[in-house]
Amino acid sequence: MSRPVLAALLGLLTLLAGWSWSAAQTGAPSLTPAQEQRALAIQKNLRCPLCDTGESISDSRSDISVKMRESVREQVAAGRTDGDIYVFFSQRYGNFVLLDPPKTGRGLLLWGAPLLALALGGVFLWSFLRRTPGRAGSAAPDEAFDPFLEQVRRETRAPGDPTGGGKA
């Protein structure tokens, strides 16, 4: 073999050895493509506990998010279910860390309160619209005590009206 080819092979072997050694040092488990997708989906549903903007740990660059991503990958590689992983993080950081809070207990109030407010608003609007004046035969309470309105009614009645009034 020629020297340049030998040097290139030696360089390639050194690069591969360094890469495998660094992967072993970080402790990052190798995941199948399906496990990798699952880990990414879980990471997108977990909130960074330090970020003010509420970004997920998959988008955050904070140190704690990096450690949380590693933990998710380790737990996925260990075969834990998604629910177990979410419980693990919610026990450590509270339900705040979940971008999709559970629909039980206090979380149910978060999901149900807007629907309840919408329903109550609809009932209030319906009852308000049913009570509005203007239907045939109904007079607003203020109209009965308005002397000017009463005078206009007397003067605009037809001449043959039994209630009298009207100009001849």
Phi, psi and omega in degrees: 000150180275159183299316180297322179293316179297319179294320179295317178295319178296319177296319179295318178295321178295318179297315179294320179295319178295320180294316180291325178293319180292324177293323178290327181289324180284343179075015181287116180287147176277132183245152173288163179302323178294318178294323179297317177296318179297316179297320179294320179296320178293318180297327179287342179263002178250131182273143175289123183291343182259340185281134180282338185275355179074030180280158181284164180291339178288335181263340186278151178249009181290157182299320182293326178292322177298315179294323178294321177297318177298319180296319178299314180299318179297318182290324176295317179296328179283352176091014178287150180282164178300317179300319178296321181292317178296320178296319179304312182286324180290332175290327181277321186243356183087172181292348177302328185287344181272122178286340176240089186297154181294150181264044177222157177060230180294329178297328178296324177297320179297323180280326186271335184301315179296323179293319178296317179297320178295317179295316179296322176297320177295318178296317179298315180297317180297315180291326179294316181291332178288332183270357184290141179286173178116354176282157182300135176085355180250136179245145177292147182302328181287333183294328182292337184253009181268107184294326180295317179297320179297320179295318178298319179296319180296319185282341182259003178289154180292150183299329182269009182292130182295343179281358177081179175094185182082153181269139183273000000 
